[in-house]
Amino acid sequence: MSSIARPDVAEVSWFGALCDDDYEFLGVPEPTLASSWEHCADIVRTADRNGFDNVLLPSGYALGIDSTAFAAAIATHTEQIDLLLAVRMGEMWLPQLARQLATIDQFARGRLCINVISSDIPGEALDSAPRYQRTREWMQSLRRLLNGDPIDVHGDFVDLALDPPRATTVDGRCPPMYFGGFSPAAKDVAAAEADVFLTWPDTVEAVASTVHEMTTLAADRYERELLYGRRTHVIVRETEAEARAAARRLVSRLDSATGDAIRSRSLDAASVGVQRQASLRAEADDDGFVEEALWTGVGRARSGAGAAIVGDPDQVVTKLRAYQDAGIGAFILSGYPHIAECDLVAQHVLPRLEHAPLKSRWMP
């Protein structure tokens, strides 16, 4: 099994909540927290002002507002923070997407990153194998176009002979691609094409196992190296008791039927990763903790990342460093409500971590 070097510096990102995923009480919609230009822009500007390195701009269809349009707009309202734009592979015409991404990178003065999404396109349902084949072909072709190279591809989903667009990224290269998935097909695509493999919340041991597995797969099958990121929620307070009380309050008005309805709205609600989040909840104790400081209660009302690091500043920092020891070099954090928790994480956690934008240290 390949050895994993501990990243000494980690990218610490926040979450843009573009997909109607901001609450004071999970499952209880609050009009002022619904996705909108005003609210989501406030979240991103808060993360920028607080010194976060990057911000994930998630993509949905039935939920929230469009991520690509939002990224183009918010790029001109931020100073330092990178923009991790989620893009569903196949949802837009490939040449158009390449031109849009290059243009947004110009708006952002070179601060664009790409979060590759492989779930179904609204209105269709593909089996896993062809869906990941589409993702593979799109990632390959998109990277070439954004690197300024022509493509001559005649695959199952991309059938194009095309010069790159005149619009280029600031540095003339494709931005780093972040991609996650837990099925065998997803892991193979990630090993072959991704720059950063993203994991969802899990125990430290499980995350370390995934990092080792993916490192071995990428090296042995494709002679590549990956970087690793982790998506998780955070609830940090001055004391552990206060943090646990905040966690209980967050789900205090949630009923099971509402939680089931929220989880089922996502296009990836039946994925292997989502099933793992359900398993974590089943393994948790009566308070929802599956191990020290890892609380699974968020997953009662959320498809996807369904657990939070909960505790006082020492506990949260210790937990993040444990994931770093396991090989994680990028964290995408979030909390409810997103602006308030962003301020708390910036106050109690961010100053204690060695962090910097991954793109500034990334070598393709």
C-alpha positions in Angstrom: 0.0 0.0 0.0 1.4 3.4 -1.0 2.5 5.7 1.7 0.7 9.0 2.2 2.5 12.2 3.1 0.8 14.5 5.6 -0.1 17.8 4.0 1.6 20.5 6.1 -0.7 23.2 4.7 -4.4 22.7 4.0 -6.8 24.6 1.9 -9.8 25.6 4.1 -12.9 26.5 2.2 -16.4 27.5 3.1 -19.8 26.6 1.4 -21.9 28.9 -0.7 -25.4 27.3 0.1 -26.7 28.1 -3.4 -29.1 25.0 -3.3 -31.6 26.2 -0.6 -29.4 24.6 2.1 -29.3 27.3 4.8 -31.3 27.0 8.0 -31.5 28.1 11.6 -33.5 24.9 12.3 -32.9 22.0 9.9 -36.0 21.3 7.9 -37.7 24.6 8.7 -37.5 27.0 5.7 -36.6 30.6 6.6 -37.3 33.1 3.7 -34.3 35.2 4.6 -32.0 32.2 4.3 -33.4 30.9 1.0 -30.9 30.9 -1.9 -30.8 34.3 -3.6 -28.2 36.6 -5.0 -28.3 38.8 -1.9 -28.1 36.0 0.6 -25.5 33.8 -1.1 -23.4 36.8 -2.0 -23.4 37.7 1.6 -22.1 34.2 2.5 -19.3 34.3 0.0 -18.3 37.9 0.9 -18.2 36.9 4.6 -16.0 33.9 3.8 -13.7 36.2 1.7 -13.5 38.8 4.5 -12.8 36.0 7.1 -9.8 34.7 5.2 -11.1 31.4 3.9 -9.1 30.1 0.9 -11.9 28.9 -1.3 -15.7 28.6 -1.4 -17.8 25.8 -2.9 -20.6 27.0 -5.2 -22.9 24.0 -5.4 -25.1 23.1 -8.3 -28.8 22.1 -8.3 -31.7 22.2 -10.6 -34.9 22.1 -8.5 -33.0 23.7 -5.6 -31.7 27.2 -5.4 -30.0 29.4 -8.0 -27.6 28.6 -10.9 -24.0 28.1 -9.9 -22.3 29.2 -13.1 -24.3 32.5 -13.4 -23.6 33.1 -9.7 -19.9 32.5 -10.0 -19.6 35.0 -12.9 -21.3 37.6 -10.8 -19.6 37.0 -7.4 -16.2 36.9 -9.0 -16.3 40.7 -9.3 -17.4 41.1 -5.7 -14.6 39.2 -4.0 -11.0 40.0 -3.3 -8.9 36.9 -2.4 -11.1 33.8 -2.1 -11.0 31.2 -4.8 -14.3 30.0 -6.3 -14.9 26.2 -6.5 -17.7 26.1 -9.1 -19.8 22.9 -9.2 -20.5 21.8 -12.8 -22.7 18.9 -13.8 -20.9 17.0 -16.6 -23.2 16.9 -19.7 -25.6 19.6 -18.6 -24.2 22.3 -20.9 -22.8 22.2 -24.4 -19.1 21.4 -23.9 -17.6 24.2 -26.1 -19.9 26.7 -24.4 -18.9 25.5 -20.9 -15.2 25.8 -21.8 -15.7 29.4 -22.9 -17.7 30.2 -19.8 -15.2 28.8 -17.4 -12.3 30.6 -19.1 -14.3 33.8 -18.9 -15.2 33.4 -15.3 -11.6 32.7 -14.4 -10.8 36.1 -16.0 -13.5 37.7 -14.0 -12.0 36.1 -10.9 -8.4 37.1 -11.8 -7.3 33.5 -11.9 -9.2 32.2 -8.8 -11.5 29.6 -10.4 -11.5 25.9 -9.5 -13.9 23.3 -10.8 -16.0 20.8 -8.8 -17.0 18.1 -11.2 -20.5 16.6 -10.6 -21.5 13.3 -12.2 -25.1 12.9 -11.0 -28.0 12.7 -13.5 -29.0 15.7 -15.6 -32.5 16.9 -14.8 -35.0 15.0 -16.8 -32.9 11.9 -17.5 -31.7 8.8 -15.6 -28.5 7.1 -16.8 -27.1 3.9 -15.3 -23.9 4.4 -13.4 -21.5 3.0 -16.0 -22.6 5.3 -18.9 -23.0 8.3 -16.6 -19.4 8.0 -15.4 -18.2 7.4 -19.0 -19.8 10.7 -19.9 -18.0 12.3 -17.0 -14.7 10.8 -18.1 -15.0 12.1 -21.6 -16.1 15.5 -20.5 -13.3 15.9 -18.0 -10.7 14.8 -20.6 -12.1 17.2 -23.3 -12.7 20.1 -21.0 -9.1 19.9 -19.6 -7.7 19.9 -23.1 -9.8 22.9 -24.3 -8.9 24.9 -21.1 -5.3 24.0 -21.6 -5.5 25.6 -25.0 -5.3 22.4 -27.0 -7.6 21.2 -29.8 -9.7 18.1 -29.4 -10.6 15.4 -31.8 -12.7 13.0 -29.8 -15.3 10.5 -31.0 -16.5 8.8 -27.9 -19.9 7.7 -26.5 -20.8 11.2 -25.3 -18.3 13.6 -26.8 -18.1 13.7 -30.6 -16.2 16.8 -31.5 -13.2 18.0 -33.6 -12.7 21.5 -32.3 -10.0 24.1 -31.6 -9.9 25.7 -28.2 -11.9 28.9 -27.6 -10.1 32.2 -27.9 -11.1 33.0 -24.3 -8.5 31.5 -22.0 -8.0 31.2 -18.3 -5.6 33.7 -16.7 -2.7 31.3 -16.6 -3.7 29.4 -19.8 -4.3 26.2 -18.0 -7.3 24.2 -16.9 -8.2 25.0 -13.3 -7.8 22.1 -10.8 -10.7 19.6 -10.9 -12.2 18.4 -7.6 -14.2 15.2 -7.9 -15.7 12.7 -5.5 -17.6 9.4 -5.8 -17.5 6.1 -4.1 -18.7 3.5 -6.6 -16.0 1.6 -8.4 -16.8 3.5 -11.6 -16.5 6.8 -9.8 -13.2 5.9 -8.2 -11.7 4.8 -11.5 -12.7 8.1 -13.2 -11.3 10.1 -10.2 -8.0 8.1 -10.3 -7.6 8.8 -14.0 -8.9 12.4 -14.4 -9.3 14.3 -11.1 -6.7 16.6 -9.4 -8.4 16.5 -6.0 -10.4 13.5 -4.8 -13.2 14.6 -2.4 -14.6 12.5 0.4 -17.7 13.1 2.4 -17.8 13.0 6.2 -16.6 9.7 7.7 -14.5 8.4 10.5 -10.8 9.2 10.5 -10.0 5.5 9.9 -12.4 5.3 7.0 -11.1 8.4 5.4 -7.5 7.2 5.8 -8.5 3.9 4.1 -10.1 5.8 1.2 -7.0 7.9 0.7 -4.7 4.8 0.7 -7.1 3.1 -1.7 -7.2 6.0 -4.1 -3.5 6.6 -3.9 -2.8 3.0 -4.9 -5.4 3.0 -7.6 -4.1 6.2 -9.2 -0.5 5.2 -9.1 -0.9 1.6 -10.2 -3.5 2.0 -12.9 -2.7 5.5 -14.2 0.7 6.5 -12.9 -0.8 9.6 -11.3 -0.9 11.3 -7.9 -4.0 12.8 -6.3 -4.6 15.4 -3.7 -7.4 14.8 -1.2 -10.2 16.9 0.2 -13.0 16.4 2.7 -16.4 18.0 2.8 -17.9 18.4 6.3 -20.1 20.6 8.5 -18.8 22.2 11.6 -20.4 23.3 14.9 -17.8 25.1 17.1 -18.5 26.9 20.3 -16.3 28.0 23.3 -17.2 24.8 25.2 -18.1 21.2 24.2 -21.4 21.5 26.1 -22.3 24.6 24.1 -21.4 23.0 20.8 -23.5 19.9 21.6 -26.4 22.1 22.7 -26.2 23.9 19.3 -26.3 20.6 17.5 -29.4 19.5 19.4 -31.0 22.9 18.7 -30.3 22.6 15.0 -32.5 19.4 14.7 -35.0 20.3 17.4 -37.8 21.1 15.0 -37.1 18.3 12.5 -39.5 15.5 12.0 -38.6 12.3 10.1 -41.1 12.9 7.2 -39.6 16.3 6.5 -36.1 14.9 6.7 -36.9 12.1 4.3 -38.4 14.5 1.8 -35.4 16.8 1.9 -33.0 13.9 1.4 -35.0 12.5 -1.6 -34.9 15.8 -3.5 -31.3 15.4 -4.5 -30.4 13.9 -7.9 -27.7 11.8 -6.1 -30.0 10.5 -3.4 -29.4 6.9 -4.2 -25.6 7.0 -4.7 -23.0 4.9 -2.9 -21.8 7.9 -1.0 -25.3 8.8 0.3 -25.8 5.3 1.4 -22.6 5.5 3.4 -23.9 8.6 5.2 -27.0 6.6 6.1 -24.8 3.8 7.5 -22.9 6.3 9.7 -26.2 7.5 11.2 -27.1 3.9 11.9 -23.8 3.3 13.6 -24.0 6.4 15.8 -24.8 6.4 19.5 -28.0 7.8 21.0 -26.7 11.3 20.7 -25.8 10.9 17.0 -22.0 10.7 17.5 -20.2 7.9 15.5 -16.8 8.7 17.0 -15.2 11.5 19.0 -16.6 14.9 17.8 -18.2 13.5 14.7 -22.0 14.0 14.8 -24.3 12.5 12.2 -27.4 14.5 12.9 -27.1 16.8 9.9 -27.7 13.8 7.6 -31.2 13.5 9.0 -32.2 16.4 6.7 -29.6 16.5 4.0 -28.6 14.3 1.1 -24.8 14.2 0.6 -22.5 15.4 3.3 -24.4 14.4 6.5 -22.1 14.8 9.5 -20.5 17.6 11.4 -17.4 18.1 13.5 -18.8 19.3 16.8 -16.9 20.6 19.8 -14.9 23.3 21.4 -12.0 24.9 19.4 -9.5 22.4 20.6 -11.7 19.5 19.6 -12.4 20.8 16.2 -8.8 21.7 15.4 -7.6 18.3 16.7 -10.2 16.5 14.5 -9.2 18.5 11.4 -5.5 17.7 12.1 -6.3 14.0 12.4 -7.8 14.1 8.9 -4.7 15.9 7.8 -2.6 13.1 9.2 -4.8 10.8 7.1 -3.8 12.7 4.0 -6.5 15.3 3.6 -5.1 18.6 2.2 -8.3 20.5 1.6 -11.4 21.0 3.8 -14.8 22.3 2.6 -16.6 23.4 5.7 -20.1 24.6 6.3 -22.4 25.3 9.2 -25.9 26.6 10.0 -26.7 29.4 9.5 -23.9 29.7 7.2 -22.9 33.3 7.9 -23.0 33.0 11.6 -21.0 29.7 11.7 -18.6 31.1 9.2 -17.8 33.9 11.7 -17.4 31.4 14.5 -15.1 29.1 12.5 -13.0 32.1 11.4 -12.7 33.2 15.1 -12.0 29.9 16.8 -10.5 27.6 14.2 -9.0 29.3 11.1 -6.2 31.1 13.0 -4.9 27.8 14.4 -4.5 26.1 11.1 -1.7 26.5 8.5 -3.8 27.1 5.4 -3.5 28.5 1.9 -5.4 28.2 -1.4 -4.7 24.8 -3.0 -4.5 26.4 -6.5 -1.6 28.6 -5.4 0.4 25.4 -4.6 -1.0 23.1 -7.3 1.1 21.7 -10.0 -0.8 20.0 -12.8 
